[in-house]
């Protein structure tokens, strides 16, 4: 009995201390508008359900936040979040809150302190060191790889000509994997022709477990997760992926220590990181390479696949892209060069409009570590900040009454002059934005240029989506293709 009394007293003291430490959070929460919350549960019930249900809930919640003026609080379990749909406040959040929210911690077991998830003190030092390898001149050396892999993709798609609808995403993601492996670590994996390797199986398995953990509240505490068989499977598969990259790093480092990289021409990211003054440990190198290959693959592949879906049911815009390609390439079937890619202005607008309508990174979550002043409230340290680009990108307030329509000319320079810098943020904003955006844009243009010179695409419009970390269409990226007579006829 005495023991129970002691435990009870300790629990009460702990609770009082917990409430006291979080007083600024409760004070903020008192003043902030709220919608759709329940006693005790707060807003947690909105985030329960399968990936499709979850997206619908978030959309409904966002509509209600919009009707409240674009700012609202959310209690998810004991964590307080602020959701903002106002570009001014979003700019303040993305420029001042550089720490990732604790929901990213599930990725940390896998990606360690790679840029994507690193705590801000480590991130600052490493981002400064890694940034130069993403500069435009270096990225442009990879254009040849984009073109070669785009050609392989076009050849592989020949098996679908004249067939029924098929899911084009799996073809494109294999192509992007070949691109990121070759440019990040010099490995020619040929995933396009050999998609089933132990490494890729392990990688997919880890991703699906992390995704499941994100959306199943009971799997989130480590103590509970470690009791399930998923913990063991996750560890085994993370070990396989780490072993693969460790081995590539070890071999490259041996080569470097034996006299540097003497070969002429293009260097991959790993060689560039090894040649830097900032001496990374083997573990840090693995974490950076894994983060780059993971952050750069599905994102880019999804945007390419969504672009094909959109052009497949917007014939006029598809013909405009084809005409632009014809003007650039004439009858030549050469691979796209830097000059060619720079001339693809209409295709670039199509890509931007695709990323607006189908924002593949739908939510960005940060955490305040010091006070941050928004337009109407000051956030204390310890508040989660949720930015929802996929909601903002369809806001009628920001994009007008036709916000749901596909219109690439929104991105003509004359139509973009008055746009707020945070109205369109597919690559996020501020110093912790996407480091690979230039790489991504060039790769996407190159792949699409090759595909759309070779094939005419048809598709039906889609209206069911789900969140699995990224935004996916429920039926898949279903298209059908027919061959154009010549590359550009
Ligand atoms: C269309 C393609 C892409 C999209 C839409 C995209 C989007 C994003 C977004 C929204 C973020 C910020 C996420 C957050 O704060 O939660 C991000 C970060 C990042 N992206 Fe991308 N990305 C793309 C392509 C790439 C490519 C091709 C690479 C590498 C080759 C890459 C590497 C990274 C890395 C390393 C980060 C973390 C940056 C940091 O925290 O300093 N991304 N990306």
Boltz pocket constraint, residues with backbone or C-beta under 6 A from the ligand:
constraints:
  - pocket:
      binder: B
      contacts: [[A, 115], [A, 116], [A, 117], [A, 127], [A, 291], [A, 292], [A, 293], [A, 295], [A, 296], [A, 297], [A, 299], [A, 300], [A, 303], [A, 360], [A, 361], [A, 363], [A, 364], [A, 365], [A, 425], [A, 426], [A, 427], [A, 428], [A, 431], [A, 432], [A, 433], [A, 434], [A, 435], [A, 436], [A, 437], [A, 439], [A, 440], [A, 441]]
      max_distance: 6.0
